[in-house]
Each structure stands twice: as structure tokens, then as C-alpha cells.
Amino acid sequence: MIDALGVPQCLLVLGGASDIGLAIARRYATVRPLTVVLAGRTTDTLESAAEELRATGCTVTTTFFDAGQYSSHERVIDEIFSQNDVDIAVVAFGQQPEQHELSVSPEKSAELAVVNYAGAVSAGVSLANAMRRQGHGVIVVLSSVAGERPRKSNYTYGSTKAGLDAFYQGLGDELSGSGVSVVVVRPGFVRTKLTASMEPAPLATTADIVADAVADGVRRGSHTVWVPSTMRWVMSVLRHTPRSVFRRLPV
């Protein structure tokens, strides 16, 4: 169970090599050791991350999870829950190719939609069902401000985050009163290995800052977490900007 300080006894990270997912695990480990399950595709990367967390005193296991193979999600997640009482599950997987690559490739665009949206939907349903059975839990999903109003510079990625965001908001409403809750996290540009080749946007942040905001949001029982918090107001302005103006913005 999550204690009075908001710290879980067991944390599951889907997308176990994610910089933000691992930062969340490290953030909780600074309070006390916990059980962490890292689920992802790349064995070497997962094991390296597991060793780092074990050095903090955490008990860490790794398991294979492929976000794009959603037919296997229920089986994998049910197996994890059969061995652990999972307090917080972080949906941290995702891809972010450059838009110019996606604009010329129907196949790459569809693959992105499968991983970022269809995979996240499948994982969300599987997590919700598993947590309902155990009677408690928090699902933390990494959305993005890019989903608030997809921009011409990343509209394919933004559209997948818009769909993910809407799904998890609805899932959170459905789960209300069940003992299970959903926290939708909307970071701006985060400096990670995923964005290493990109020019940082204004108000860029770090994985550690996102992790702090997530821990605070879970502790307070928030439904939505913006990182940094000022992005809420920036995106509100952009969302209400007339399309004729929005099209001319360098975004």
C-alpha cells in the first residue's frame, strides 16, 4: 500500500528503460527502499537500470514487455500482479520520431500510433482490471502537452498523445470510487535520451523534475499534473488561438 508520505511499497514501470520512469523510481527510493518491476524490451538496458536501483536498496525484477504487441499485454501484466501487490504502475513507454520522417512514411506513422496509442490503451485496460481485483492502486500515465493541440512540427506524435490523454481521463472517471485512480502527467519538453537530437523548447525541464511533480501529484491525489505548472496556462492560450493565427506560429 502507499504510505502516509505517498510512497509505494511496489512500483511497476511499463517502459522500464524510460528516463522519466526510472527517475520516478529513484525519487521514491530516496525516501525508502521499495520493490520495483521494470518491464520493457531491451534486456541489457533493463538490467543496467535494475542494478542502479538495487544499489539504492530496492528489490528489482525485470520482465519482457513489448508495447507494440498488445495481444500479450494482459498476460504479462496479470503475471506481474500475481507476484506483486502493485501500488503504482507508470505507463512510460512511447516513441517520438521526427515529423519529417513520419510525413513521408505511412508505415512509420501507423507504427507510432500502435505503440503510443493502441499499446497504451491495451496496457491501461489490463492495469485497471488487475488493480480492481486487488482493490487499490494508482496508474500514472505520461502524456504530453503536445496532445493539447497538435502542432505542425509534431502533429502525428501529438495526435497519439491526444488520444492517450483522452482515454486515460475517461478511464480515471470510470474507476472513481473503486479504490483505483489515474494520474495524467502532461510534461512539456523533457531533456531525455528520447529528445537528445532535438532543440530544447522553451520551459524545457528534466526527468528528475517530472519525477518530483509526479510524486507530489500522487501524494495529493491529483488527476492531472502539468510540468512545469506554467504549461497549463501556455497551452490554454495556444488551445484558444484562432487556427488562422496558429498556422503561422513557428511551432
C-alpha positions in Angstrom: 0.0 0.0 0.0 1.0 3.6 -0.4 2.1 5.0 2.9 1.3 8.4 4.6 4.2 10.0 2.7 2.8 8.9 -0.6 5.5 6.3 -1.1 4.5 2.9 -2.6 5.8 -0.4 -1.5 5.8 -1.7 -5.1 6.2 0.3 -8.3 5.8 -1.1 -11.8 7.3 0.8 -14.8 6.0 -0.2 -18.2 8.7 1.1 -20.5 11.3 0.2 -17.9 14.2 1.9 -19.7 12.3 5.2 -19.8 14.4 8.1 -18.3 11.3 9.5 -16.7 10.1 6.1 -15.4 13.4 5.4 -13.9 13.6 9.0 -12.4 10.2 8.3 -10.7 11.6 5.0 -9.2 14.8 6.8 -8.0 12.6 9.6 -6.5 10.7 7.1 -4.3 13.9 5.2 -3.5 15.3 8.4 -1.8 12.6 8.0 0.9 13.0 4.3 1.4 13.8 1.1 -0.5 10.9 -0.4 -2.4 10.1 -3.2 -4.8 10.4 -2.2 -8.4 9.3 -4.1 -11.5 10.9 -2.8 -14.8 9.0 -4.1 -17.8 10.4 -3.4 -21.3 12.0 -4.8 -24.4 15.8 -4.2 -24.2 17.2 -6.7 -21.7 20.7 -5.1 -21.3 19.3 -1.7 -20.7 16.7 -3.0 -18.2 19.4 -4.9 -16.3 21.6 -1.9 -16.2 18.8 0.2 -14.8 17.9 -2.6 -12.3 21.4 -2.6 -11.0 21.4 1.1 -10.4 18.2 0.8 -8.4 19.4 -2.2 -6.5 22.4 0.0 -5.3 19.8 2.2 -3.5 18.5 -0.8 -1.6 15.5 -1.6 -3.8 14.4 -5.1 -4.8 14.2 -5.0 -8.5 13.0 -7.5 -11.1 12.8 -7.2 -14.9 10.4 -8.7 -17.3 9.8 -8.6 -21.1 7.1 -6.2 -22.3 6.6 -5.0 -25.8 4.3 -2.0 -26.1 3.5 -2.8 -29.7 2.5 -6.4 -29.1 -0.7 -5.5 -27.3 -2.1 -9.0 -27.6 0.4 -10.1 -24.9 -0.3 -7.2 -22.5 -3.0 -8.8 -20.4 -1.0 -12.0 -19.9 2.2 -10.1 -18.9 0.5 -7.7 -16.6 -1.5 -10.4 -14.9 1.7 -12.4 -14.3 3.3 -9.3 -12.7 0.3 -8.8 -10.4 0.2 -12.5 -9.5 3.7 -12.0 -7.9 3.3 -8.4 -6.6 0.8 -6.2 -4.9 1.4 -3.2 -7.2 0.7 0.2 -5.7 1.7 2.4 -8.6 2.0 1.5 -12.2 3.7 4.0 -14.5 2.9 3.9 -18.2 6.1 5.3 -19.5 6.7 3.8 -23.0 6.5 5.7 -26.2 8.2 6.8 -29.3 8.9 10.3 -30.7 10.3 10.2 -34.3 10.8 13.5 -36.2 7.7 14.6 -38.0 9.6 14.9 -41.4 10.2 11.1 -41.1 6.5 10.4 -40.4 5.1 12.7 -43.1 6.6 10.5 -45.8 6.1 7.1 -44.3 2.5 5.7 -43.7 4.1 2.6 -42.1 6.1 4.6 -39.6 3.1 6.7 -38.8 1.0 3.7 -38.2 3.7 2.1 -36.0 3.8 5.2 -33.9 0.0 5.0 -33.4 0.2 1.4 -32.4 2.8 1.9 -29.7 1.8 5.3 -28.4 -1.9 4.9 -28.5 -3.1 1.4 -29.1 -0.4 0.0 -26.8 -1.2 2.5 -24.1 -5.0 1.7 -24.3 -4.3 -2.1 -24.0 -2.0 -1.6 -21.1 -4.4 0.8 -19.4 -7.3 -1.7 -19.6 -5.1 -4.5 -18.4 -3.7 -2.4 -15.4 -7.2 -1.2 -14.5 -8.6 -4.7 -14.4 -5.6 -6.0 -12.3 -5.9 -3.2 -9.8 -9.6 -3.5 -9.5 -9.1 -7.1 -8.5 -6.5 -6.2 -5.8 -8.7 -3.3 -4.6 -6.3 -0.4 -4.9 -3.6 1.2 -7.0 -2.6 4.3 -9.0 -2.0 4.4 -12.7 0.4 7.1 -13.7 0.5 7.8 -17.5 3.0 10.0 -19.2 1.0 12.1 -21.6 2.4 15.4 -23.1 1.4 19.0 -23.7 1.8 18.0 -27.4 -1.6 16.4 -27.1 -3.3 19.6 -26.0 -3.2 21.0 -29.5 -1.1 19.1 -32.0 1.3 21.4 -33.9 2.5 21.1 -37.5 6.0 20.3 -36.2 4.9 17.1 -34.5 1.2 16.6 -35.3 1.5 12.8 -35.6 3.1 12.4 -32.2 0.8 15.0 -30.8 -2.3 13.1 -32.1 -1.2 9.9 -30.3 -0.8 11.8 -27.1 -4.2 13.5 -27.5 -5.8 10.1 -27.9 -3.9 8.6 -24.9 -4.7 11.6 -22.8 -8.5 11.4 -23.5 -8.5 7.6 -22.9 -6.8 7.8 -19.5 -9.0 10.7 -18.4 -12.1 8.6 -19.2 -10.5 5.6 -17.5 -9.9 7.6 -14.4 -13.6 8.7 -14.4 -14.7 5.1 -14.8 -12.5 4.0 -11.9 -13.8 6.7 -9.5 -14.8 5.1 -6.2 -13.2 1.7 -7.0 -10.0 2.3 -5.0 -8.0 2.7 -8.2 -7.1 6.1 -9.6 -5.4 7.6 -12.6 -2.9 10.5 -12.8 -2.4 12.0 -16.2 1.0 13.7 -16.5 1.5 16.4 -19.1 5.1 17.5 -19.3 6.5 20.0 -21.8 9.8 19.3 -23.5 11.9 17.0 -21.2 15.6 16.5 -21.7 16.0 12.8 -22.1 17.6 10.3 -24.5 14.4 10.4 -26.5 14.8 14.1 -27.2 18.6 14.2 -27.3 18.6 15.1 -31.1 16.0 17.8 -30.7 16.4 21.5 -30.0 15.0 22.2 -26.5 11.8 24.1 -26.4 11.0 27.0 -24.1 10.3 25.9 -20.5 12.2 22.7 -21.1 12.5 20.5 -18.0 14.3 17.3 -16.8 13.2 13.8 -15.9 14.0 14.4 -12.2 11.7 17.5 -12.1 8.9 15.5 -13.7 9.5 12.7 -11.1 9.2 15.2 -8.3 5.9 16.5 -9.8 4.6 13.0 -10.2 5.3 12.1 -6.6 3.7 15.3 -5.4 0.7 14.7 -7.6 0.2 11.1 -6.4 0.5 12.2 -2.7 -2.1 14.9 -3.2 -4.5 12.7 -5.2 -4.2 14.9 -8.3 -6.0 13.8 -11.5 -3.7 15.9 -13.8 -0.1 17.1 -13.4 1.5 19.7 -15.6 5.3 20.0 -15.7 6.3 22.8 -15.3 3.0 24.0 -13.9 3.1 27.1 -16.1 2.5 24.9 -19.1 -1.2 24.8 -18.1 -1.5 28.5 -19.0 0.7 28.4 -22.0 -1.3 25.6 -23.6 -4.6 27.2 -22.6 -3.6 30.2 -24.7 -2.4 28.0 -27.6 -5.6 25.9 -27.5 -7.8 29.0 -27.9 -5.6 30.7 -30.6 -7.6 31.0 -33.9 -6.5 28.4 -36.4 -5.6 31.1 -39.0 -3.1 32.5 -36.5 -2.0 29.2 -35.1 -0.9 28.0 -38.5 1.5 30.9 -38.9 3.2 30.3 -35.5 6.7 28.8 -35.5 5.6 25.8 -33.5 
